[in-house]
Amino acid sequence: MRQYLQRHKKTILLIFLTLIITLGVIILVRSRSQMTKQENKMQEITFNYKSITPGATSKESVMSIIGDPLDQNQNNNQTTYTFTSPVEARPHEAVFEGSELLLFKETVNLNKTAKDIKDKFGDAPNMLYRSTVAGGFALYIYPDRGVAYLGDTSGKNIITEIWYFKPTTFENFKTKWAPDFYDSVATEGSPAEGAYY
């Protein structure tokens, strides 16, 4: 056996080095692939307005970015501030608990479309309706991405608001941020309470 190893020493060494190099390349490719996936996921999650990100941007930072609030409203331990937006009648809104930003509603003035969001995240997995009236606008929600938009249901890609929040489940989002929205639009003959036709 010893003689065999002595005669084939170079071949065995070459095979051993080839295996080590192959394993090193496989490990390197896998780690780069995982890093790219993580970077892509972070880029998807960081959809925000002027770098304002719920859970990460403080009240002081929000005010330094978009200015002094127009108004404020205290409700239990949450304070809602309104800020100047491109649409005078509909200000931006920011909801804080202490100094932590929980929700930011950006008022959009035809400078963004639903296509901008769909291109980044695909079709919204969840929808809620502002009223039981057919047609009009719906809230398109990406709960695990921390973004939703209020847009038309006619397919024209018009949006009026983008909501930014900490990623959550659909049920938590609905309970916390959209309790006045409906799961479906009433149709003629449906038992929806307060429905319009």
C-alpha positions as CSV (number, residue, x, y, z in Angstrom):
1,M,0.0,0.0,0.0
2,R,2.8,2.3,0.9
3,Q,4.5,1.7,-2.4
4,Y,1.3,2.4,-4.2
5,L,0.9,5.7,-2.4
6,Q,4.5,6.6,-3.2
7,R,4.1,5.9,-6.9
8,H,0.8,7.8,-7.2
9,K,1.5,10.6,-4.8
10,K,1.1,13.3,-7.4
11,T,-2.1,11.9,-8.8
12,I,-3.7,11.6,-5.3
13,L,-2.5,15.1,-4.4
14,L,-4.0,16.5,-7.7
15,I,-7.4,14.8,-7.0
16,F,-7.4,16.1,-3.4
17,L,-6.6,19.7,-4.5
18,T,-9.3,19.5,-7.2
19,L,-11.9,18.4,-4.6
20,I,-10.9,21.2,-2.2
21,I,-11.1,23.8,-5.0
22,T,-14.5,22.5,-6.2
23,L,-15.9,22.6,-2.7
24,G,-14.6,26.2,-2.2
25,V,-16.2,27.3,-5.5
26,I,-19.5,25.7,-4.5
27,I,-19.5,27.4,-1.1
28,L,-18.6,30.8,-2.6
29,V,-21.3,30.6,-5.2
30,R,-23.9,29.6,-2.6
31,S,-23.0,32.4,-0.2
32,R,-23.1,35.0,-3.0
33,S,-26.5,33.7,-4.1
34,Q,-27.8,34.0,-0.5
35,M,-26.4,37.5,-0.1
36,T,-28.0,38.6,-3.4
37,K,-31.4,37.2,-2.3
38,Q,-31.1,39.0,1.0
39,E,-30.1,42.3,-0.7
40,N,-33.0,42.0,-3.1
41,K,-35.4,41.3,-0.3
42,M,-34.1,44.4,1.6
43,Q,-34.6,46.5,-1.5
44,E,-38.2,45.3,-1.8
45,I,-38.9,46.0,1.8
46,T,-37.5,49.5,1.7
47,F,-40.3,51.1,-0.3
48,N,-40.8,54.4,1.4
49,Y,-41.5,58.1,1.0
50,K,-38.4,60.4,1.2
51,S,-36.6,57.7,3.3
52,I,-39.4,57.8,5.9
53,T,-39.8,54.2,7.1
54,P,-42.2,53.2,9.9
55,G,-40.4,51.5,12.8
56,A,-37.1,53.1,11.7
57,T,-37.7,56.9,11.3
58,S,-38.2,59.0,14.5
59,K,-40.7,61.8,14.9
60,E,-37.9,64.4,14.8
61,S,-36.6,62.9,11.6
62,V,-40.0,63.0,9.9
63,M,-40.5,66.6,10.8
64,S,-37.0,67.5,9.6
65,I,-37.7,65.8,6.3
66,I,-41.2,67.1,5.5
67,G,-41.6,70.1,7.8
68,D,-43.7,71.1,10.8
69,P,-47.1,69.5,11.2
70,L,-50.3,71.3,10.2
71,D,-52.3,69.6,13.0
72,Q,-52.2,66.8,15.5
73,N,-54.8,64.5,17.1
74,Q,-54.2,62.4,20.2
75,N,-56.0,59.1,20.4
76,N,-55.1,56.9,23.4
77,N,-51.3,56.4,23.2
78,Q,-51.1,57.4,19.5
79,T,-50.7,60.8,18.0
80,T,-51.6,61.5,14.3
81,Y,-49.9,64.5,12.7
82,T,-50.9,66.0,9.3
83,F,-48.4,67.6,7.0
84,T,-48.5,69.6,3.8
85,S,-48.9,67.5,0.7
86,P,-49.2,68.2,-3.0
87,V,-53.0,68.1,-2.6
88,E,-54.1,70.9,-0.3
89,A,-57.4,69.3,0.7
90,R,-55.7,66.0,1.6
91,P,-52.6,66.3,3.8
92,H,-50.0,63.5,4.4
93,E,-50.6,61.7,7.7
94,A,-48.1,60.2,10.2
95,V,-49.2,58.1,13.2
96,F,-46.7,57.9,16.1
97,E,-46.6,56.0,19.4
98,G,-44.3,58.1,21.5
99,S,-41.6,59.0,19.0
100,E,-41.9,55.8,16.9
101,L,-43.5,56.1,13.5
102,L,-46.2,53.4,13.0
103,L,-47.9,54.5,9.8
104,F,-47.3,57.1,7.1
105,K,-49.9,58.0,4.5
106,E,-48.5,59.7,1.5
107,T,-51.0,61.8,-0.5
108,V,-50.3,61.3,-4.2
109,N,-50.9,63.9,-6.9
110,L,-50.9,61.9,-10.1
111,N,-47.1,61.7,-9.9
112,K,-47.2,58.0,-9.0
113,T,-49.3,55.2,-10.4
114,A,-50.3,51.7,-9.2
115,K,-47.9,50.4,-11.9
116,D,-44.9,51.8,-9.9
117,I,-45.9,49.6,-7.0
118,K,-47.0,46.6,-9.1
119,D,-43.7,46.6,-11.0
120,K,-41.9,46.3,-7.6
121,F,-44.2,43.9,-5.8
122,G,-46.6,42.3,-8.3
123,D,-50.3,42.2,-7.8
124,A,-51.5,43.0,-4.3
125,P,-52.4,39.8,-2.4
126,N,-55.1,41.6,-0.4
127,M,-57.8,44.2,-1.1
128,L,-60.3,46.2,1.1
129,Y,-63.0,48.5,-0.1
130,R,-63.7,52.0,1.2
131,S,-67.4,51.4,0.9
132,T,-69.8,48.8,-0.2
133,V,-70.4,50.7,-3.4
134,A,-69.3,48.9,-6.6
135,G,-66.6,50.8,-8.5
136,G,-64.6,53.6,-7.0
137,F,-61.4,52.9,-5.0
138,A,-60.0,50.0,-3.1
139,L,-57.1,49.6,-0.7
140,Y,-54.5,47.3,-2.3
141,I,-52.4,45.8,0.5
142,Y,-49.0,44.1,0.6
143,P,-48.9,43.4,4.4
144,D,-45.6,41.5,4.4
145,R,-44.0,44.4,2.5
146,G,-45.3,47.2,4.7
147,V,-47.0,49.1,1.9
148,A,-50.6,49.6,0.6
149,Y,-52.2,52.0,-1.9
150,L,-55.6,53.5,-2.3
151,G,-56.3,53.1,-6.0
152,D,-59.1,52.9,-8.6
153,T,-60.7,49.6,-9.3
154,S,-61.2,50.3,-13.0
155,G,-57.6,49.4,-14.0
156,K,-56.5,52.9,-14.9
157,N,-53.6,52.6,-12.3
158,I,-54.7,55.8,-10.6
159,I,-53.7,56.1,-6.9
160,T,-54.5,58.8,-4.4
161,E,-52.6,57.5,-1.3
162,I,-49.7,55.2,-0.5
163,W,-49.6,53.8,3.1
164,Y,-46.3,52.8,4.7
165,F,-46.3,50.6,7.8
166,K,-44.2,48.0,9.6
167,P,-44.7,44.6,7.8
168,T,-47.5,42.6,9.4
169,T,-50.2,40.1,8.6
170,F,-53.3,41.0,6.7
171,E,-55.6,40.5,9.7
172,N,-53.5,42.7,11.9
173,F,-53.3,45.4,9.2
174,K,-57.1,45.3,8.7
175,T,-57.8,45.5,12.5
176,K,-55.2,48.2,13.2
177,W,-55.2,50.5,10.1
178,A,-58.3,49.8,8.1
179,P,-61.2,49.0,10.5
180,D,-63.6,51.2,8.4
181,F,-62.9,49.3,5.1
182,Y,-64.9,46.3,3.8
183,D,-63.8,42.9,2.7
184,S,-66.0,43.0,-0.4
185,V,-68.3,45.2,-2.4
186,A,-72.0,44.6,-2.1
187,T,-73.8,43.1,-5.1
188,E,-77.5,43.3,-5.7
189,G,-79.2,40.9,-3.4
190,S,-76.3,40.5,-1.0
191,P,-77.0,41.0,2.7
192,A,-74.1,43.5,3.2
193,E,-75.2,45.9,5.9
194,G,-75.5,49.5,4.7
195,A,-74.9,48.5,1.1
196,Y,-75.5,50.8,-1.8
197,Y,-76.5,49.8,-5.4
